[in-house]
C-alpha cells in the first residue's frame, strides 16, 4: 500500500508554489500622498517596469484601489481582500524573487 501511495504521488504533476507578500500602504499616516499613482505611474509604466525587472506580478488591492461602482480590472468578482486596507500584493515564482 505504501509503494502504491508513493507511485501515485510521483505521477502527480509538480505544480510550483508561488510565493507572495502583502505590503500595507500607509494611507493613514500620509493621507495626502497619492500612493496609487506613484506605484502605477503614468499609463501603468512604473508598475510594468517593476514587474519586468523583478519577474513578479504586482497588484494594488484594498480600499481605494477600485473606484466606486467599478469592478476589478482582472474581471474577477470583488472579494473580501477588496475590503481590507489598501495594500500591494507581490507574487513571484520563489521567495528570493519576491
N, C-alpha and C positions, 0 to 999 in steps of 0.2 A: 504494500500500500504506500509506503514511504517513497519507493522508487517511482511509482506512478505519479505521485504528487510532484516530485522533482521534475519528471518528464513534462508534465503539464505546465509547470512553471517555466521551464526552459523554452517551451513552444510559444509562450505569450510574447507578443511584440514588445520590445523595450521602448517605452514612451518616456522621453526625458522630462523630468520635472522642472518646470520653470520656476525660477526664484523671483521674489518680488519684495518691494519695500514701499511702505507708505510714509510719506513725509507731510506732516501737518503744516499748512500755510498759516503764518502768524497774523491773520487778518485782524484779530482783536488788539494786538499790540500796535499795529500800524494801519489804522482804518483808512487813511487817505491814500495809501500806496496801491497802485494797480498791479498786483501780483499776477493776475491772469494775463494781462497784456505783456508783462515782462517775460513770462515763461513762454507764451505762444509766439510773441514777436510779430512784426508786420507780415501779414499773409501766412502766418504759421511758420515762417522761416527759421526762427530761433528754435522752436520745438523740433522741426525736421532736422536741423543741423545737429542738435544734441542726440537725437535718435540715430542719425547716421554715424556720428563719431563714437557713440557708446555701444551701438548694437542692441540697444534696449528700446522697448516701447514705453513712451512717456504720455500719461493721460492725466488731465486735471478732472477731479470729481468733487462732489460735495456741494454744499450750499454756495450759490453764487457762480457755479461753473456752468449752469444751464439757465438760459433766460426763461422768465415766466411764460408759460403757455407753449413752450417749445419742447421737443423731445431731444433725446441724446443723438449725437452725430453718428454714432455707430449703428443706429437703428434698433438697439436693444431697448426693452421697456425700462422705465425708471424704476430703480431698485432701492433697497434700504441704504446702500452706500451713498446715494444721492442726497440723503437727509443728514449725513454726517457733516462735520465742519469741512471747509474746503481743504483738499489735500492733493498731493501729486502722487500718483501710483506709477512706480517704475518696475517694469517686468523685463527680465533677461534670461538668457539660457543657463547662467550659473551665478553663484554668489559673488565671484570676483568681478564679473561684468557689471552687476547691479551696484 
